[in-house]
Amino acid sequence: MMVKTITNALLLTSLLLAGCTADETTDANAGRSPMELTTPLTIESASLDAELMTRATSSTITSGSIGVFLSGADYVAVNNSQYTNGGSGWSPAGAGINLGAKDAQVCAYYPWVSTYNYSTAIPLTSQVYDAAKDLSYAVNQTKNGTSSSASAIAFNMVKAYARLKIQFKRADYPGTCVVSKVTLKNLLPNATLNITNGAYSASTGTLGSELVRTVNVTVGTGSTATVWADYLLVPCRPAETGMVVSLVVDGKPMTTTVPWSGGYSPAAGAYVAITLTIKGTNLGGISVTKEDWPSATDGGEHTPLPVP
């Protein structure tokens, strides 16, 4: 009688399993919210990689906050989860992210901004340099929570922007040499960045676009360049023949074009210095160089001409 009872139970179990679809017999975590899962995502480290065309070494981020995104067919997406480092490691500002047995895709950016809620469209704007806007990011990594080691993640971040330094040098200029305005043209004013894969929404500058800065810089005599401002630029190939730089010097306009072919195109992670030499009849040669971020090297000289 006991044998018959066990046999009937096994038969019933077999029939129940046979009636299940493949989807119904997959991992129990499928379709559950990450917050219901049991293995927390832990951030092992976040660092900034060496910048483009430099010998710099990566630096570990030990303060501030990063934004983390999770996606995957078996997960409810988590957008812009804030993790903060107070000096002793990374901790979620809220509930954080939990992982199940299925693979998820995880990416991140730094520094954290409360409104960046779409990993496929992080906004970028060409602007005067601001450290708080100097975005870095790490593309998708595949992670799951099947073991404590698998849930730990390291974000090796790269720069999203190009950085440009403008500096002035005076040569044979008879006037006071006060620069009151600087305008950069033909660059890309805005774009979005997909941090899941590092793709930008646009790659070519906008003809006639202007990034205008009102300044008050007196360029003294001598060979030492006067450095006055840095920019964060959306990476692009400038429109038409290249980036146009226009100055107002002692109330008079001067302009030059820095060609993109063999000259200058804003490249992500590259820090470039452009020297404008102001002469009595025109602006001297322009130079373009690349150096470690945040110290730009000399890249040659360009000569903006007086505007008729």
HUZI-V668493 format. One line per field, one symbol per residue. psi: psi as a letter, one per 20 degrees, with the letter a starting at -180 (. if undefined). burial: I if it has 24 or more other ideal C-beta (glycine too) atoms within 12 Angstrom, else O. A space follows every 10 residues. Layout:
psi = ???
burial = ???
//
This chain:
psi = ggggggghgh gggggghhiq rhhijaqiip iqqhiirioq ppogrprprq rpkrjqqqpp pjraqqppqp rqhjqpqppl pppqojijrp qqhchapqqa hqqqpprrrq qpphinjohi mppqpprqpo hijnpqrprp qpqrkirhhh iqqpooqqqh rqppppqqqp olpiahlopi qppprjaogq rqpoihijpq iqiprppiqp oppprnpoor rripqophqq qpqpproqqc iappppqopk jpqqqrpoqh ojepppppip oppppooprh iapaqpqprq rqokoqrpka qqnqqqp.
burial = OOOOOOOOOO OOOOOOOOOO OOOOOOOOIO OOOIIOIOII IIIOIIIIIO IIOIOOOIOO IOOIIIIIII IIOIIOIIII IIIIIOOOOI OIOOOIIIII IIIIIIIIII IIOOOIOOII OIIIIIIIIO OOIIIIIIII IOIIIOOOOI IOIIIIIIII IIIIIIIIII IOIOOOIIII IIIIIIIIIO IOIIIIOIOI OOOOIIOOIO IOIOOOIOIO OOOOIIIIII IIIIIIIIIO OIIIIIIIIO OIIIIIIIOI OOIIIIIIII IIIIIIIIIO OIIIIIIIII IIIOOIIIII IIIIIIOO
//
